[in-house]
Amino acid sequence: MNLTPVQATLIATVVTTIVTTSTVAGTHLLTRTRERRHLIWNRRMDAYGAAVQSIAALARIRQDRALRLDSNTIPDMTALELVGAQVEMFGSPQITNLWKEFFAAATSWSYALGAIEGRLRFDAVRVEERTAQQKQADDRKRQADDQRRFHEAQDQLDAIDTRLIKAIKREARFRRPR
């Protein structure tokens, strides 16, 4: 079977069109996948950056509190919740779990700080009369318990922020996606 020049030209045009279309479509799909990976990476790094800034801000508040520079500074737990939402959306499961532990420890520390500074009181109402001496003894015991809870919460928060920062640093090292 002989092909005429017109038929050969049409067949070559069809084959060229199919190859070109396949190449363009394949390149588009590969580029879109790569760009999506990079977009997710960028969002993850933004979330981790916000997390590190929040951890550092809370550490400064704790340090100021320890040095008694500004004992009226209260951590903004709402801001930590918003950062936590970013971490949950874009972070890895390991970082998300560590962030949840950090947030729970920060909340415990904040409540313990509030108890020490007198913003929170969980006294039971007592019907019986207490002597001034009994009241002073109860107050000293409560203050000692508040101090103990505060220091335990502080130690727990120090430990978790160290673990969280190390995990974020480990994960933030850019590796070429495969």
VMD Tcl script that builds the backbone (N, CA, C; Angstrom):
set m [mol new atoms 534]
animate dup $m
set s [atomselect $m all]
$s set {name element resname resid chain x y z} {
  {N N MET 1 A 0.838 -1.153 0.000}
  {CA C MET 1 A 0.000 0.000 0.000}
  {C C MET 1 A 0.895 1.231 0.000}
  {N N ASN 2 A 0.694 2.034 -0.960}
  {CA C ASN 2 A 1.474 3.260 -1.099}
  {C C ASN 2 A 0.705 4.422 -0.503}
  {N N LEU 3 A 1.476 5.285 0.169}
  {CA C LEU 3 A 0.873 6.491 0.737}
  {C C LEU 3 A 1.127 7.656 -0.200}
  {N N THR 4 A 0.124 8.414 -0.324}
  {CA C THR 4 A 0.301 9.636 -1.109}
  {C C THR 4 A 0.953 10.683 -0.201}
  {N N PRO 5 A 1.542 11.701 -0.809}
  {CA C PRO 5 A 2.174 12.743 0.015}
  {C C PRO 5 A 1.189 13.421 0.961}
  {N N VAL 6 A -0.029 13.571 0.571}
  {CA C VAL 6 A -1.041 14.201 1.426}
  {C C VAL 6 A -1.327 13.320 2.632}
  {N N GLN 7 A -1.479 12.012 2.392}
  {CA C GLN 7 A -1.744 11.081 3.495}
  {C C GLN 7 A -0.555 11.039 4.456}
  {N N ALA 8 A 0.647 11.014 3.938}
  {CA C ALA 8 A 1.840 10.978 4.777}
  {C C ALA 8 A 1.927 12.239 5.626}
  {N N THR 9 A 1.590 13.370 5.031}
  {CA C THR 9 A 1.615 14.635 5.775}
  {C C THR 9 A 0.576 14.632 6.881}
  {N N LEU 10 A -0.624 14.142 6.577}
  {CA C LEU 10 A -1.686 14.076 7.598}
  {C C LEU 10 A -1.311 13.137 8.736}
  {N N ILE 11 A -0.759 11.990 8.418}
  {CA C ILE 11 A -0.351 11.032 9.457}
  {C C ILE 11 A 0.756 11.640 10.317}
  {N N ALA 12 A 1.740 12.269 9.717}
  {CA C ALA 12 A 2.828 12.905 10.456}
  {C C ALA 12 A 2.289 14.017 11.352}
  {N N THR 13 A 1.341 14.778 10.841}
  {CA C THR 13 A 0.743 15.859 11.630}
  {C C THR 13 A -0.008 15.302 12.832}
  {N N VAL 14 A -0.790 14.235 12.628}
  {CA C VAL 14 A -1.541 13.618 13.725}
  {C C VAL 14 A -0.585 13.055 14.778}
  {N N VAL 15 A 0.445 12.342 14.342}
  {CA C VAL 15 A 1.418 11.762 15.287}
  {C C VAL 15 A 2.124 12.877 16.048}
  {N N THR 16 A 2.536 13.912 15.369}
  {CA C THR 16 A 3.212 15.042 16.011}
  {C C THR 16 A 2.291 15.715 17.021}
  {N N THR 17 A 1.032 15.892 16.660}
  {CA C THR 17 A 0.065 16.512 17.568}
  {C C THR 17 A -0.137 15.667 18.814}
  {N N ILE 18 A -0.254 14.361 18.644}
  {CA C ILE 18 A -0.439 13.461 19.789}
  {C C ILE 18 A 0.787 13.505 20.705}
  {N N VAL 19 A 1.980 13.440 20.133}
  {CA C VAL 19 A 3.204 13.469 20.935}
  {C C VAL 19 A 3.334 14.807 21.662}
  {N N THR 20 A 3.078 15.898 20.960}
  {CA C THR 20 A 3.182 17.225 21.570}
  {C C THR 20 A 2.173 17.390 22.696}
  {N N THR 21 A 0.936 16.983 22.463}
  {CA C THR 21 A -0.108 17.090 23.484}
  {C C THR 21 A 0.246 16.244 24.703}
  {N N SER 22 A 0.732 15.026 24.488}
  {CA C SER 22 A 1.128 14.158 25.609}
  {C C SER 22 A 2.270 14.781 26.395}
  {N N THR 23 A 3.236 15.338 25.705}
  {CA C THR 23 A 4.372 15.959 26.377}
  {C C THR 23 A 3.932 17.153 27.209}
  {N N VAL 24 A 3.094 17.994 26.642}
  {CA C VAL 24 A 2.604 19.172 27.368}
  {C C VAL 24 A 1.789 18.740 28.586}
  {N N ALA 25 A 0.899 17.768 28.397}
  {CA C ALA 25 A 0.074 17.301 29.515}
  {C C ALA 25 A 0.943 16.681 30.616}
  {N N GLY 26 A 1.898 15.855 30.246}
  {CA C GLY 26 A 2.795 15.242 31.231}
  {C C GLY 26 A 3.609 16.277 31.978}
  {N N THR 27 A 4.142 17.242 31.255}
  {CA C THR 27 A 4.922 18.308 31.890}
  {C C THR 27 A 4.049 19.113 32.848}
  {N N HIS 28 A 2.838 19.395 32.425}
  {CA C HIS 28 A 1.915 20.138 33.287}
  {C C HIS 28 A 1.632 19.373 34.569}
  {N N LEU 29 A 1.344 18.088 34.460}
  {CA C LEU 29 A 1.052 17.288 35.652}
  {C C LEU 29 A 2.255 17.230 36.593}
  {N N LEU 30 A 3.434 17.011 36.035}
  {CA C LEU 30 A 4.636 16.947 36.871}
  {C C LEU 30 A 4.931 18.296 37.537}
  {N N THR 31 A 4.757 19.371 36.798}
  {CA C THR 31 A 4.992 20.703 37.345}
  {C C THR 31 A 3.981 21.013 38.440}
  {N N ARG 32 A 2.721 20.682 38.201}
  {CA C ARG 32 A 1.687 20.933 39.193}
  {C C ARG 32 A 1.958 20.168 40.473}
  {N N THR 33 A 2.401 18.920 40.365}
  {CA C THR 33 A 2.722 18.116 41.540}
  {C C THR 33 A 3.892 18.726 42.306}
  {N N ARG 34 A 4.927 19.131 41.576}
  {CA C ARG 34 A 6.095 19.738 42.218}
  {C C ARG 34 A 5.713 21.048 42.907}
  {N N GLU 35 A 4.933 21.882 42.229}
  {CA C GLU 35 A 4.520 23.156 42.822}
  {C C GLU 35 A 3.652 22.931 44.053}
  {N N ARG 36 A 2.814 21.925 44.026}
  {CA C ARG 36 A 1.985 21.616 45.192}
  {C C ARG 36 A 2.843 21.190 46.375}
  {N N ARG 37 A 3.847 20.343 46.111}
  {CA C ARG 37 A 4.756 19.935 47.184}
  {C C ARG 37 A 5.469 21.137 47.784}
  {N N HIS 38 A 5.915 22.044 46.921}
  {CA C HIS 38 A 6.609 23.235 47.407}
  {C C HIS 38 A 5.662 24.168 48.160}
  {N N LEU 39 A 4.431 24.286 47.704}
  {CA C LEU 39 A 3.451 25.118 48.392}
  {C C LEU 39 A 3.172 24.566 49.782}
  {N N ILE 40 A 2.981 23.272 49.875}
  {CA C ILE 40 A 2.748 22.644 51.177}
  {C C ILE 40 A 3.967 22.826 52.070}
  {N N TRP 41 A 5.165 22.653 51.492}
  {CA C TRP 41 A 6.403 22.854 52.255}
  {C C TRP 41 A 6.468 24.291 52.794}
  {N N ASN 42 A 6.154 25.264 51.946}
  {CA C ASN 42 A 6.194 26.665 52.378}
  {C C ASN 42 A 5.178 26.944 53.484}
  {N N ARG 43 A 3.985 26.421 53.336}
  {CA C ARG 43 A 2.963 26.620 54.377}
  {C C ARG 43 A 3.381 25.933 55.679}
  {N N ARG 44 A 3.958 24.746 55.571}
  {CA C ARG 44 A 4.432 24.027 56.757}
  {C C ARG 44 A 5.517 24.845 57.458}
  {N N MET 45 A 6.440 25.395 56.680}
  {CA C MET 45 A 7.520 26.186 57.282}
  {C C MET 45 A 6.982 27.477 57.895}
  {N N ASP 46 A 5.951 28.071 57.283}
  {CA C ASP 46 A 5.316 29.251 57.880}
  {C C ASP 46 A 4.681 28.899 59.224}
  {N N ALA 47 A 3.995 27.755 59.269}
  {CA C ALA 47 A 3.374 27.313 60.521}
  {C C ALA 47 A 4.443 27.029 61.573}
  {N N TYR 48 A 5.527 26.385 61.161}
  {CA C TYR 48 A 6.602 26.090 62.111}
  {C C TYR 48 A 7.266 27.381 62.591}
  {N N GLY 49 A 7.413 28.349 61.690}
  {CA C GLY 49 A 7.980 29.642 62.092}
  {C C GLY 49 A 7.108 30.327 63.135}
  {N N ALA 50 A 5.800 30.304 62.924}
  {CA C ALA 50 A 4.879 30.895 63.899}
  {C C ALA 50 A 4.940 30.133 65.221}
  {N N ALA 51 A 5.082 28.818 65.145}
  {CA C ALA 51 A 5.180 28.011 66.368}
  {C C ALA 51 A 6.444 28.369 67.139}
  {N N VAL 52 A 7.557 28.491 66.447}
  {CA C VAL 52 A 8.821 28.824 67.115}
  {C C VAL 52 A 8.739 30.223 67.732}
  {N N GLN 53 A 8.119 31.169 67.026}
  {CA C GLN 53 A 7.962 32.511 67.586}
  {C C GLN 53 A 7.098 32.486 68.841}
  {N N SER 54 A 6.038 31.693 68.830}
  {CA C SER 54 A 5.162 31.592 69.997}
  {C C SER 54 A 5.892 30.950 71.170}
  {N N ILE 55 A 6.668 29.913 70.886}
  {CA C ILE 55 A 7.434 29.249 71.942}
  {C C ILE 55 A 8.434 30.236 72.541}
  {N N ALA 56 A 9.112 30.999 71.685}
  {CA C ALA 56 A 10.097 31.978 72.169}
  {C C ALA 56 A 9.431 33.079 72.985}
  {N N ALA 57 A 8.264 33.543 72.544}
  {CA C ALA 57 A 7.551 34.590 73.287}
  {C C ALA 57 A 7.145 34.087 74.671}
  {N N LEU 58 A 6.651 32.858 74.728}
  {CA C LEU 58 A 6.255 32.298 76.015}
  {C C LEU 58 A 7.481 32.069 76.901}
  {N N ALA 59 A 8.592 31.680 76.305}
  {CA C ALA 59 A 9.828 31.503 77.076}
  {C C ALA 59 A 10.294 32.841 77.656}
  {N N ARG 60 A 10.156 33.923 76.880}
  {CA C ARG 60 A 10.520 35.255 77.398}
  {C C ARG 60 A 9.619 35.648 78.563}
  {N N ILE 61 A 8.336 35.356 78.445}
  {CA C ILE 61 A 7.410 35.670 79.544}
  {C C ILE 61 A 7.824 34.890 80.793}
  {N N ARG 62 A 8.165 33.614 80.605}
  {CA C ARG 62 A 8.588 32.802 81.757}
  {C C ARG 62 A 9.879 33.330 82.358}
  {N N GLN 63 A 10.808 33.746 81.495}
  {CA C GLN 63 A 12.079 34.275 81.994}
  {C C GLN 63 A 11.852 35.597 82.733}
  {N N ASP 64 A 11.031 36.479 82.170}
  {CA C ASP 64 A 10.719 37.740 82.844}
  {C C ASP 64 A 10.052 37.481 84.183}
  {N N ARG 65 A 9.182 36.495 84.200}
  {CA C ARG 65 A 8.489 36.139 85.441}
  {C C ARG 65 A 9.490 35.633 86.468}
  {N N ALA 66 A 10.456 34.817 86.015}
  {CA C ALA 66 A 11.461 34.284 86.937}
  {C C ALA 66 A 12.356 35.407 87.468}
  {N N LEU 67 A 12.623 36.403 86.634}
  {CA C LEU 67 A 13.465 37.525 87.054}
  {C C LEU 67 A 12.646 38.644 87.699}
  {N N ARG 68 A 11.332 38.470 87.749}
  {CA C ARG 68 A 10.403 39.454 88.315}
  {C C ARG 68 A 10.453 40.796 87.587}
  {N N LEU 69 A 10.718 40.757 86.270}
  {CA C LEU 69 A 10.750 42.009 85.517}
  {C C LEU 69 A 9.343 42.522 85.251}
  {N N ASP 70 A 8.444 41.627 84.934}
  {CA C ASP 70 A 7.080 42.046 84.619}
  {C C ASP 70 A 6.155 40.904 85.015}
  {N N SER 71 A 5.679 40.926 86.230}
  {CA C SER 71 A 4.866 39.808 86.700}
  {C C SER 71 A 3.417 39.906 86.248}
  {N N ASN 72 A 3.045 40.983 85.573}
  {CA C ASN 72 A 1.661 41.127 85.112}
  {C C ASN 72 A 1.446 40.614 83.692}
  {N N THR 73 A 2.490 40.131 83.045}
  {CA C THR 73 A 2.363 39.644 81.682}
  {C C THR 73 A 1.673 38.283 81.689}
  {N N ILE 74 A 0.598 38.192 80.957}
  {CA C ILE 74 A -0.167 36.950 80.863}
  {C C ILE 74 A -0.055 36.451 79.428}
  {N N PRO 75 A 0.281 35.170 79.252}
  {CA C PRO 75 A 0.379 34.667 77.878}
  {C C PRO 75 A -0.981 34.678 77.177}
  {N N ASP 76 A -0.952 34.969 75.893}
  {CA C ASP 76 A -2.172 35.016 75.086}
  {C C ASP 76 A -2.453 33.615 74.548}
  {N N MET 77 A -3.331 32.896 75.219}
  {CA C MET 77 A -3.621 31.519 74.835}
  {C C MET 77 A -4.396 31.452 73.520}
  {N N THR 78 A -5.122 32.512 73.177}
  {CA C THR 78 A -5.846 32.536 71.906}
  {C C THR 78 A -4.866 32.534 70.739}
  {N N ALA 79 A -3.790 33.306 70.877}
  {CA C ALA 79 A -2.778 33.322 69.819}
  {C C ALA 79 A -2.136 31.941 69.683}
  {N N LEU 80 A -1.896 31.278 70.799}
  {CA C LEU 80 A -1.334 29.924 70.747}
  {C C LEU 80 A -2.305 28.950 70.080}
  {N N GLU 81 A -3.597 29.131 70.306}
  {CA C GLU 81 A -4.595 28.272 69.658}
  {C C GLU 81 A -4.587 28.466 68.149}
  {N N LEU 82 A -4.438 29.704 67.700}
  {CA C LEU 82 A -4.398 29.974 66.255}
  {C C LEU 82 A -3.154 29.362 65.618}
  {N N VAL 83 A -2.025 29.477 66.291}
  {CA C VAL 83 A -0.803 28.848 65.783}
  {C C VAL 83 A -0.994 27.334 65.759}
  {N N GLY 84 A -1.641 26.814 66.793}
  {CA C GLY 84 A -1.913 25.373 66.843}
  {C C GLY 84 A -2.772 24.916 65.673}
  {N N ALA 85 A -3.723 25.741 65.272}
  {CA C ALA 85 A -4.551 25.385 64.114}
  {C C ALA 85 A -3.703 25.319 62.850}
  {N N GLN 86 A -2.773 26.264 62.691}
  {CA C GLN 86 A -1.868 26.226 61.532}
  {C C GLN 86 A -1.017 24.963 61.564}
  {N N VAL 87 A -0.485 24.650 62.737}
  {CA C VAL 87 A 0.374 23.466 62.860}
  {C C VAL 87 A -0.427 22.210 62.549}
  {N N GLU 88 A -1.664 22.148 63.017}
  {CA C GLU 88 A -2.491 20.968 62.738}
  {C C GLU 88 A -2.817 20.843 61.252}
  {N N MET 89 A -3.023 21.973 60.566}
  {CA C MET 89 A -3.348 21.915 59.144}
  {C C MET 89 A -2.155 21.513 58.295}
  {N N PHE 90 A -0.984 22.048 58.603}
  {CA C PHE 90 A 0.155 21.870 57.701}
  {C C PHE 90 A 1.312 21.078 58.295}
  {N N GLY 91 A 1.312 20.846 59.590}
  {CA C GLY 91 A 2.430 20.155 60.226}
  {C C GLY 91 A 2.353 18.655 60.078}
  {N N SER 92 A 3.470 18.035 60.334}
  {CA C SER 92 A 3.506 16.574 60.309}
  {C C SER 92 A 2.800 16.046 61.557}
  {N N PRO 93 A 2.413 14.783 61.556}
  {CA C PRO 93 A 1.748 14.220 62.736}
  {C C PRO 93 A 2.612 14.310 64.003}
  {N N GLN 94 A 3.917 14.113 63.864}
  {CA C GLN 94 A 4.802 14.180 65.030}
  {C C GLN 94 A 4.798 15.583 65.628}
  {N N ILE 95 A 4.950 16.596 64.792}
  {CA C ILE 95 A 4.970 17.978 65.278}
  {C C ILE 95 A 3.598 18.358 65.832}
  {N N THR 96 A 2.544 17.908 65.198}
  {CA C THR 96 A 1.198 18.210 65.689}
  {C C THR 96 A 0.987 17.637 67.084}
  {N N ASN 97 A 1.411 16.403 67.308}
  {CA C ASN 97 A 1.271 15.798 68.641}
  {C C ASN 97 A 2.114 16.532 69.676}
  {N N LEU 98 A 3.340 16.904 69.298}
  {CA C LEU 98 A 4.187 17.659 70.222}
  {C C LEU 98 A 3.583 19.032 70.516}
  {N N TRP 99 A 2.977 19.656 69.508}
  {CA C TRP 99 A 2.340 20.953 69.740}
  {C C TRP 99 A 1.178 20.805 70.729}
  {N N LYS 100 A 0.401 19.748 70.591}
  {CA C LYS 100 A -0.713 19.533 71.527}
  {C C LYS 100 A -0.195 19.376 72.952}
  {N N GLU 101 A 0.915 18.641 73.113}
  {CA C GLU 101 A 1.523 18.499 74.442}
  {C C GLU 101 A 2.002 19.859 74.947}
  {N N PHE 102 A 2.630 20.630 74.058}
  {CA C PHE 102 A 3.112 21.956 74.433}
  {C C PHE 102 A 1.942 22.845 74.869}
  {N N PHE 103 A 0.861 22.823 74.110}
  {CA C PHE 103 A -0.281 23.678 74.433}
  {C C PHE 103 A -0.887 23.283 75.779}
  {N N ALA 104 A -0.991 21.979 76.030}
  {CA C ALA 104 A -1.525 21.527 77.323}
  {C C ALA 104 A -0.609 21.976 78.463}
  {N N ALA 105 A 0.699 21.863 78.263}
  {CA C ALA 105 A 1.646 22.297 79.294}
  {C C ALA 105 A 1.589 23.815 79.488}
  {N N ALA 106 A 1.451 24.564 78.402}
  {CA C ALA 106 A 1.356 26.029 78.496}
  {C C ALA 106 A 0.081 26.440 79.223}
  {N N THR 107 A -1.002 25.729 78.967}
  {CA C THR 107 A -2.261 26.028 79.652}
  {C C THR 107 A -2.137 25.742 81.141}
  {N N SER 108 A -1.525 24.604 81.491}
  {CA C SER 108 A -1.314 24.273 82.908}
  {C C SER 108 A -0.449 25.331 83.577}
  {N N TRP 109 A 0.604 25.744 82.895}
  {CA C TRP 109 A 1.497 26.768 83.452}
  {C C TRP 109 A 0.750 28.077 83.643}
  {N N SER 110 A -0.075 28.454 82.673}
  {CA C SER 110 A -0.831 29.704 82.754}
  {C C SER 110 A -1.803 29.676 83.939}
  {N N TYR 111 A -2.486 28.543 84.129}
  {CA C TYR 111 A -3.398 28.427 85.276}
  {C C TYR 111 A -2.631 28.463 86.591}
  {N N ALA 112 A -1.486 27.787 86.639}
  {CA C ALA 112 A -0.678 27.793 87.860}
  {C C ALA 112 A -0.178 29.207 88.153}
  {N N LEU 113 A 0.217 29.951 87.108}
  {CA C LEU 113 A 0.647 31.334 87.280}
  {C C LEU 113 A -0.500 32.181 87.805}
  {N N GLY 114 A -1.687 31.973 87.255}
  {CA C GLY 114 A -2.858 32.706 87.722}
  {C C GLY 114 A -3.175 32.417 89.174}
  {N N ALA 115 A -2.988 31.167 89.594}
  {CA C ALA 115 A -3.244 30.807 90.983}
  {C C ALA 115 A -2.247 31.490 91.907}
  {N N ILE 116 A -0.983 31.538 91.493}
  {CA C ILE 116 A 0.041 32.176 92.323}
  {C C ILE 116 A -0.216 33.676 92.438}
  {N N GLU 117 A -0.577 34.281 91.335}
  {CA C GLU 117 A -0.762 35.729 91.341}
  {C C GLU 117 A -2.129 36.146 91.871}
  {N N GLY 118 A -2.938 35.198 92.249}
  {CA C GLY 118 A -4.213 35.524 92.863}
  {C C GLY 118 A -5.330 35.811 91.898}
  {N N ARG 119 A -5.106 35.552 90.607}
  {CA C ARG 119 A -6.194 35.775 89.647}
  {C C ARG 119 A -7.199 34.631 89.701}
  {N N LEU 120 A -6.730 33.457 90.097}
  {CA C LEU 120 A -7.615 32.297 90.185}
  {C C LEU 120 A -7.598 31.779 91.618}
  {N N ARG 121 A -8.735 31.492 92.145}
  {CA C ARG 121 A -8.806 30.890 93.471}
  {C C ARG 121 A -9.839 29.778 93.423}
  {N N PHE 122 A -9.439 28.653 93.968}
  {CA C PHE 122 A -10.327 27.499 93.984}
  {C C PHE 122 A -10.617 27.106 95.431}
  {N N ASP 123 A -10.946 28.074 96.249}
  {CA C ASP 123 A -11.227 27.792 97.657}
  {C C ASP 123 A -12.647 27.263 97.794}
  {N N ALA 124 A -12.776 26.256 98.604}
  {CA C ALA 124 A -14.102 25.738 98.906}
  {C C ALA 124 A -14.694 26.619 99.997}
  {N N VAL 125 A -15.976 26.822 99.933}
  {CA C VAL 125 A -16.646 27.610 100.953}
  {C C VAL 125 A -16.811 26.726 102.168}
  {N N ARG 126 A -16.331 27.245 103.289}
  {CA C ARG 126 A -16.419 26.472 104.527}
  {C C ARG 126 A -17.454 27.116 105.430}
  {N N VAL 127 A -18.235 26.270 105.998}
  {CA C VAL 127 A -19.302 26.756 106.862}
  {C C VAL 127 A -18.783 26.988 108.275}
  {N N GLU 128 A -17.885 26.096 108.721}
  {CA C GLU 128 A -17.419 26.200 110.098}
  {C C GLU 128 A -16.525 27.421 110.284}
  {N N GLU 129 A -16.462 27.839 111.473}
  {CA C GLU 129 A -15.612 28.971 111.828}
  {C C GLU 129 A -14.174 28.482 111.907}
  {N N ARG 130 A -13.282 29.302 111.411}
  {CA C ARG 130 A -11.864 28.978 111.539}
  {C C ARG 130 A -11.202 30.086 112.332}
  {N N THR 131 A -10.246 29.661 113.064}
  {CA C THR 131 A -9.491 30.664 113.814}
  {C C THR 131 A -8.527 31.338 112.845}
  {N N ALA 132 A -8.004 32.462 113.222}
  {CA C ALA 132 A -7.045 33.184 112.391}
  {C C ALA 132 A -5.806 32.333 112.154}
  {N N GLN 133 A -5.427 31.572 113.157}
  {CA C GLN 133 A -4.242 30.725 113.032}
  {C C GLN 133 A -4.485 29.602 112.014}
  {N N GLN 134 A -5.666 29.001 112.075}
  {CA C GLN 134 A -6.002 27.945 111.108}
  {C C GLN 134 A -6.061 28.518 109.691}
  {N N LYS 135 A -6.626 29.709 109.579}
  {CA C LYS 135 A -6.731 30.337 108.261}
  {C C LYS 135 A -5.346 30.625 107.702}
  {N N GLN 136 A -4.441 31.125 108.534}
  {CA C GLN 136 A -3.081 31.392 108.072}
  {C C GLN 136 A -2.377 30.103 107.665}
  {N N ALA 137 A -2.587 29.035 108.430}
  {CA C ALA 137 A -1.965 27.749 108.099}
  {C C ALA 137 A -2.512 27.219 106.775}
  {N N ASP 138 A -3.823 27.337 106.579}
  {CA C ASP 138 A -4.431 26.900 105.318}
  {C C ASP 138 A -3.924 27.733 104.141}
  {N N ASP 139 A -3.804 29.042 104.354}
  {CA C ASP 139 A -3.296 29.913 103.295}
  {C C ASP 139 A -1.854 29.565 102.933}
  {N N ARG 140 A -1.026 29.311 103.937}
  {CA C ARG 140 A 0.373 28.931 103.668}
  {C C ARG 140 A 0.433 27.610 102.918}
  {N N LYS 141 A -0.416 26.657 103.316}
  {CA C LYS 141 A -0.434 25.355 102.635}
  {C C LYS 141 A -0.875 25.526 101.184}
  {N N ARG 142 A -1.922 26.340 100.978}
  {CA C ARG 142 A -2.407 26.576 99.620}
  {C C ARG 142 A -1.347 27.278 98.774}
  {N N GLN 143 A -0.664 28.263 99.342}
  {CA C GLN 143 A 0.398 28.952 98.606}
  {C C GLN 143 A 1.537 27.999 98.262}
  {N N ALA 144 A 1.878 27.127 99.198}
  {CA C ALA 144 A 2.934 26.143 98.929}
  {C C ALA 144 A 2.497 25.187 97.820}
  {N N ASP 145 A 1.231 24.755 97.851}
  {CA C ASP 145 A 0.708 23.877 96.792}
  {C C ASP 145 A 0.705 24.596 95.440}
  {N N ASP 146 A 0.290 25.873 95.448}
  {CA C ASP 146 A 0.288 26.651 94.210}
  {C C ASP 146 A 1.706 26.787 93.652}
  {N N GLN 147 A 2.667 27.079 94.530}
  {CA C GLN 147 A 4.064 27.197 94.095}
  {C C GLN 147 A 4.569 25.875 93.529}
  {N N ARG 148 A 4.243 24.765 94.189}
  {CA C ARG 148 A 4.680 23.449 93.724}
  {C C ARG 148 A 4.081 23.151 92.358}
  {N N ARG 149 A 2.774 23.400 92.194}
  {CA C ARG 149 A 2.121 23.178 90.897}
  {C C ARG 149 A 2.729 24.061 89.812}
  {N N PHE 150 A 3.030 25.303 90.176}
  {CA C PHE 150 A 3.622 26.225 89.213}
  {C C PHE 150 A 4.992 25.724 88.751}
  {N N HIS 151 A 5.819 25.295 89.687}
  {CA C HIS 151 A 7.162 24.825 89.319}
  {C C HIS 151 A 7.099 23.520 88.523}
  {N N GLU 152 A 6.165 22.643 88.861}
  {CA C GLU 152 A 5.994 21.410 88.068}
  {C C GLU 152 A 5.559 21.753 86.644}
  {N N ALA 153 A 4.610 22.671 86.516}
  {CA C ALA 153 A 4.137 23.075 85.188}
  {C C ALA 153 A 5.262 23.755 84.407}
  {N N GLN 154 A 6.062 24.560 85.096}
  {CA C GLN 154 A 7.187 25.236 84.438}
  {C C GLN 154 A 8.196 24.212 83.924}
  {N N ASP 155 A 8.536 23.229 84.756}
  {CA C ASP 155 A 9.498 22.200 84.342}
  {C C ASP 155 A 8.963 21.397 83.156}
  {N N GLN 156 A 7.684 21.053 83.213}
  {CA C GLN 156 A 7.072 20.297 82.122}
  {C C GLN 156 A 7.081 21.120 80.832}
  {N N LEU 157 A 6.770 22.400 80.934}
  {CA C LEU 157 A 6.752 23.276 79.755}
  {C C LEU 157 A 8.158 23.456 79.186}
  {N N ASP 158 A 9.154 23.601 80.056}
  {CA C ASP 158 A 10.542 23.709 79.585}
  {C C ASP 158 A 10.953 22.464 78.812}
  {N N ALA 159 A 10.592 21.308 79.325}
  {CA C ALA 159 A 10.968 20.047 78.665}
  {C C ALA 159 A 10.285 19.903 77.305}
  {N N ILE 160 A 8.998 20.228 77.236}
  {CA C ILE 160 A 8.283 20.032 75.974}
  {C C ILE 160 A 8.721 21.053 74.940}
  {N N ASP 161 A 9.027 22.345 75.365}
  {CA C ASP 161 A 9.457 23.261 74.302}
  {C C ASP 161 A 10.785 22.853 73.726}
  {N N THR 162 A 11.659 22.287 74.547}
  {CA C THR 162 A 12.950 21.820 74.023}
  {C C THR 162 A 12.731 20.700 73.013}
  {N N ARG 163 A 11.877 19.745 73.347}
  {CA C ARG 163 A 11.600 18.637 72.419}
  {C C ARG 163 A 10.952 19.135 71.136}
  {N N LEU 164 A 10.013 20.080 71.262}
  {CA C LEU 164 A 9.302 20.597 70.094}
  {C C LEU 164 A 10.253 21.366 69.171}
  {N N ILE 165 A 11.098 22.202 69.732}
  {CA C ILE 165 A 12.048 22.968 68.910}
  {C C ILE 165 A 13.002 22.016 68.189}
  {N N LYS 166 A 13.507 21.007 68.881}
  {CA C LYS 166 A 14.414 20.042 68.239}
  {C C LYS 166 A 13.712 19.310 67.098}
  {N N ALA 167 A 12.465 18.911 67.312}
  {CA C ALA 167 A 11.716 18.201 66.263}
  {C C ALA 167 A 11.463 19.108 65.061}
  {N N ILE 168 A 11.139 20.370 65.310}
  {CA C ILE 168 A 10.908 21.304 64.207}
  {C C ILE 168 A 12.204 21.525 63.432}
  {N N LYS 169 A 13.313 21.696 64.137}
  {CA C LYS 169 A 14.602 21.885 63.446}
  {C C LYS 169 A 14.949 20.667 62.598}
  {N N ARG 170 A 14.723 19.488 63.168}
  {CA C ARG 170 A 15.020 18.256 62.429}
  {C C ARG 170 A 14.172 18.167 61.162}
  {N N GLU 171 A 12.914 18.514 61.273}
  {CA C GLU 171 A 12.015 18.397 60.125}
  {C C GLU 171 A 12.186 19.536 59.128}
  {N N ALA 172 A 12.655 20.684 59.580}
  {CA C ALA 172 A 12.746 21.851 58.708}
  {C C ALA 172 A 13.954 21.807 57.777}
  {N N ARG 173 A 14.844 20.889 57.992}
  {CA C ARG 173 A 15.974 20.786 57.061}
  {C C ARG 173 A 15.424 20.372 55.704}
  {N N PHE 174 A 15.675 21.209 54.722}
  {CA C PHE 174 A 15.110 20.954 53.402}
  {C C PHE 174 A 15.792 19.763 52.748}
  {N N ARG 175 A 14.990 18.805 52.378}
  {CA C ARG 175 A 15.485 17.642 51.636}
  {C C ARG 175 A 14.760 17.639 50.311}
  {N N ARG 176 A 15.480 17.267 49.308}
  {CA C ARG 176 A 14.878 17.215 47.984}
  {C C ARG 176 A 13.794 16.146 47.975}
  {N N PRO 177 A 12.562 16.523 47.681}
  {CA C PRO 177 A 11.473 15.534 47.646}
  {C C PRO 177 A 11.718 14.489 46.558}
  {N N ARG 178 A 11.358 13.275 46.867}
  {CA C ARG 178 A 11.559 12.196 45.893}
  {C C ARG 178 A 10.275 11.808 45.251}
}
mol reanalyze $m
mol bondsrecalc $m
mol representation Tube
mol addrep $m
